[in-house]
């Protein structure tokens, strides 16, 4: 992975990309064919997104000039 980002705009962009990826996966799932592994993967994606949000909230961003 890359180095940690402290820029709020970059963090928000990252989170938006991850959320859009989750929504794409969710849209692609056929409810009739969904199994427990699919649901587990969705939950894992949400957990990772939540973890990244918490990580960004706890980082101290340098002051903007």
For each residue, the residues with C-beta under 8 A, 3 or more apart:
1:
2: 5
3:
4: 59
5: 2 10 11 14
6: 11 59 60 61 62
7: 10 11 61
8: 11 12 61
9: 12 13
10: 5 7 13 14
11: 5 6 7 8 14 15 56 59
12: 8 9 15 16
13: 9 10 16 17
14: 5 10 11 17 18 52
15: 11 12 18 19 49 52 53 56
16: 12 13 19 20
17: 13 14 20 21
18: 14 15 21 22 45 48 49 52
19: 15 16 22 23 49
20: 16 17 23 24
21: 17 18 24 25 45
22: 18 19 25 26 42 45 46 49
23: 19 20 26 27
24: 20 21 27 28
25: 21 22 28 29 41 42 45
26: 22 23 29 42
27: 23 24
28: 24 25
29: 25 26 33 34 38 42
30: 33 34
31: 34
32:
33: 29 30
34: 29 30 31 38 39
35: 38 39
36: 39 40
37: 40 41
38: 29 34 35 41 42
39: 34 35 36 42 43
40: 36 37 43 44
41: 25 37 38 44 45
42: 22 25 26 29 38 39 45 46
43: 39 40 46 47
44: 40 41 47 48
45: 18 21 22 25 41 42 48 49
46: 22 42 43 49 50
47: 43 44 50 51
48: 18 44 45 51 52
49: 15 18 19 22 45 46 52 53
50: 46 47 53 54
51: 47 48 54 55
52: 14 15 18 48 49 55 56
53: 15 49 50 56 57
54: 50 51 57 58
55: 51 52 58 59
56: 11 15 52 53 59
57: 53 54
58: 54 55
59: 4 6 11 55 56
60: 6
61: 6 7 8
62: 6
63:
64:
65:
